[in-house]
Structures are given as C-alpha cells and as structure tokens.
Amino acid sequence: MSYVESAHDSVETITPESSASQRIADFIRQREEHDSSSREPRNSEFWQRINATTTSLWLDSGDIGSIDSLWCQQFSGVTTNNTLLNNEVQNGAYDELVPQISKLVGNIPDDVKVREIGFALNLCHALKLVQQFSCNVSVELHTDVAHDSEATMAYARRCHDLCPEFFIVKIPFTPSGLIAINQLRDEGIRVNCTLGFSARQNYVATALSRPSFVNVFLGRLNSYIADNHLGDGQGVGEKATLASQAEVSTFTRGLPTTDTQQIAASLRDASQLPKLAGVDVITIPTKVAKQAEQSLDQPWQSQLNHSPTVKLGDQIDPSTVRIEKLWDVSKSERNFVQKAILLPPASAVELKQMAADHQIEDLFPEMASEEKQAIAEDGKIPNHQRWQQRMARGDLAIDSLMTLAGLATFAKSQSELDQRIRKQLR
C-alpha cells in the first residue's frame, strides 16, 4: 500500500500476543544481548560549553560508526527513519538474518512476511544502537501502516515491549497516526510524532494525541522556499520551529497528562544550531555535528523569544504560498482542537471530517492518485508550481504537502529495503 491512503484496505499484521511475535522478540533480544558492546561515554568540553541552554542533543543517524566517533555524555538520543535504516540494510550487514527470521514467522502471505522481516531488522538495528550507546532511540514503523490506526498500534506495542526503557516509536502526522498515538499514550507508550512541518500541525498533535515528541523538519522548509525560488529560504524552518516550540510549551504548561517536547530536525548546517538554542531537543545529523565542532566556539543563548524575519521574493504572490501557515495557528484551528477535545473522534475519517467542518481542509488534504504520484516523483522537496493554485484556493498548504512528500520519500526507501529482503528469500 506504500504511503497511499485507503479508506477500505487494512494492513495484515501479526498480533503482539501471537507465538510468532514472541519468537521474533526473543530472537532479537538474544542476538543483541550477545552482541552488546556498550561503554562509558566520554565527556566533551565542546558540547558542554556550546549547550548552555536546556536543549537536549540527539544524533540523527543510523550509522553506528559515525555516531561512535561523536558520542559523548552530552548526547542523549538517536533518531532513525526508513531512509537511514535502508542505508544500513543495503550494505548487506543484515542479509544473514532474513532467512532466520523468515523461519520464525512461519507460513504467512509474502507481503506480510516481508513486512515482518523488515520490522524485525529495524528492531535489531535499533536495539544494537541501544546496546552501544545506552540512549533513547526513535524507531520508525513500516510506511504501509501510516494510514492504518490498528496496524500502527499493533506494531508500536511490539516495538515498545521489546525495549520499553529506551525505544520511542515514530508515527507520522496523519489522521490515522493521530488516532493511534492518542491510544498508545493512554497505554504509557512513548511516541515521536514525526514528519511535522509547522506550529499548527504540532499544536493539533499535542492537544489531540499528547505524543512525547513532535517535530519540525526545518531544513526541508528552507530548501522548499529556496529551491522553488520563492525567496532565499533563510530562517523559514527556524521560525516555524520556534513558533511550534511556543505553541507546544504553552499547551503543555500546567497539564500533568501532557508532556510533549519539541524536536528541531533536518538541520543542514552547523550555523543553524545556535539559532535553535532553547528548543527542547535538537537532533543533529553527524555531518552537521562534526562541522559544529570545527566552526562553533561561543556558548548558545536561548532563542525562544526570538522570531526570525522571513521574506518572500518581490515577484512572488504571497497568496500562492501562504507561508504564514508554517508558524501561525488560526482561530479555526484552535476551535477545531477544542471541538475534538470535547468530542474525541473515534476514527481517522471522523477526524478529517471534523477538520473539514472547521474549513481547514488543508490540514489533511484530499489528493488524487495522479497528485500522489507527482509528489512521489518530486522527492523530499515538491515542485511548488504544481501546487500553488491549490494553496491559493486553501485546500493545501506547505506543511501538509511536505508531510506527504516525506511519507513518499520514506516509502521509496522502504520499498528498496523490502526488495532486498525479497532477494534473500528467493
């Protein structure tokens, strides 16, 4: 089903209580316990000096070697995703496990078997990261389940059960994802609501689903504006991240049942780090972290009361971009949230309809098949010209478009990973 939403199809899964699920979990635990090589991390005066705010630092990578060269006491987490995992699997390191896991799952349909093996490889790698660095690890689920609440919950529970102390389950910002996150949080499962791009998306996620973490993929926002020649892109993602931090902090303040934290993600350059000081968490690609050690030498000062100035090009019609959607939360969106809190939607369909009733169709836009294909072909950064009429019309926005593009990119990586698994099963 890749990333394409369907109201009729459901994803077949192995239940958390099944014997096959238990066999897979036991296999992963035994393997990683045997391979454990954790050690006491060094202290880094550089990162200690550079991080004078309350910001937590994570590394955004699945490459154990790259992480190991940087790892120190000042880092507390690692984030992975389908693309990063695919990079690790494609080097052949896990090929030998495919037939072993295949025997554990037994005689099940091929698509389900491939998904199960991919899930197991994901957990093997994530648990290896835990064993190596004794830190929080955000683990992404298969893209097939992005639009299926029940399947998302089934896999999330299995992920959590394997390593409740350190695993954080990554679930994308989709209507089905939000429904699943709300239930999982009731069960005490930590969730990272991923592929967020705006303050309004993260306000909605925090208020309705209470994830442990929300994200702004800020580097992609800067690239969207710059690559589409809408402006220089400077400060766009940073402004969205700081605005989102303010919305999340304001909503969670004084609410014991909500402990959501903001993550600044998708950094492209070390110079962005000081501009995000004070954000709850910054997850840093290893390349950017290395660059920071070479180029940054001053302590950070909190930027939480700062809002970068962002300008579009003089020739750009603002109504075809509506860039303010990235950092403003409208009255309609706040009313939608209040209604959803009072009358919680029971399904993704109800949630989407409730948004439409409040005239915010652009939060969860309807996309035709050919439009989904165009998004997939464009990659991480969509072609703005394709979508500017819909943005001007008000039934699509940059943040929702970027979420769909992110899902499509992860689905492509997941497909490549699945293909490698199929080769090992022949």
C-alpha positions, 0 to 999 in steps of 0.5 A: 500500500506504500504511503497511499491512503485507503479508506477500505484496505487494512494492513495484515499484521501479526498480533503482539500476543501471537507465538510468532511475535514472541519468537521474533522478540526473543530472537532479537533480544538474544542476538543483541544481548550477545552482541552488546558492546556498550561503554562509558561515554566520554565527556566533551568540553565542546558540547558542554560549553556550546549547550548552555541552554536546556536543549537536549542533543540527539544524533540523527543517524543510523550509522553506528560508526559515525555516531561512535566517533561523536558520542559523548555524555552530552548526547542523549538520543538517536533518531532513525527513519526508513531512509537511514535504516535502508542505508544500513540494510543495503550494505548487506550487514543484515542479509544473514538474518532474513532467512532466520527470521523468515523461519520464525514467522512461519507460513504467512502471505509474502507481503506480510512476511516481508513486512515482518522481516523488515520490522524485525531488522529495524528492531535489531538495528535499533536495539544494537544502537541501544546496546552501544550507546545506552540512549533513547532511540526513535524507531520508525514503523513500516510506511504501509501502516501510516494510514492504518490506526490498528496496524500502527498500534499493533506494531508500536506495542511490539516495538515498545515491549521489546525495549520499553526503557529506551525505544520511542516509536515514530508515527507520522502526522496523519489522521490515522497516526493521530488516532493511534498515538492518542491510544498508545499514550493512554497505554504509557507508550512513548511516541515521536510524532514525526514528519511535522512541518509547522506550529499548527500541525504540532499544536493539533498533535499535542492537544489531540494525541499528547505524543512525547515528541513532535517535530519540525523538519526545518531544513526541508522548509528552507530548501522548499522556499529556496529551491522553488525560488520563492525567496532565499529560504533563510530562517523559514524552518527556524521560525516555524520551529520556534513558533511550534516550540511556543505553541507546544510549551504553552499547551503543555504548561500546567497539564500533568497528562501532557508532556510533549517536547519539541524536536528541531530536525533536518538541520543542514548546517552547523550555523543553524544550531545556535539559532535553535538554542532553547528548543527542547531537543535538537537532533543533529545529523553527524555531518552537521555535528562534526562541522559544529565542532570545527566552526562553533566556539561561543556558548548558545543563548536561548532563542525562544523569544526570538522570531526570525524575519522571513521574506518572500521574493518581490515577484512572488504572490504571497497568496500562492504560498501562504507561508504564514501557515508554517508558524501561525495557528488560526482561530479555526484551528484552535476551535477545531482542537477544542471541538475534538477535545470535547468530542474525541473522534473515534476514527481517522475519517471522523477526524478529517471530517471534523477538520473539514467542518472547521474549513481547514481542509488543508490540514489533511488534504484530499489528493488524487492518485495522479497528485500522489504520484507527482509528489512521489516523483518530486522527492523530499522537496515538491515542485511548488508550481504544481501546487500553488493554485491549490494553496491559493484556493486553501485546500493545501498548504506547505506543511501538509504537502511536505508531510506527504512528500516525506511519507513518499520519500520514506516509502521509496526507501522502504520499498528498496529495503523490502526488495532486498529482503525479497532477494534473500528469500528467493 
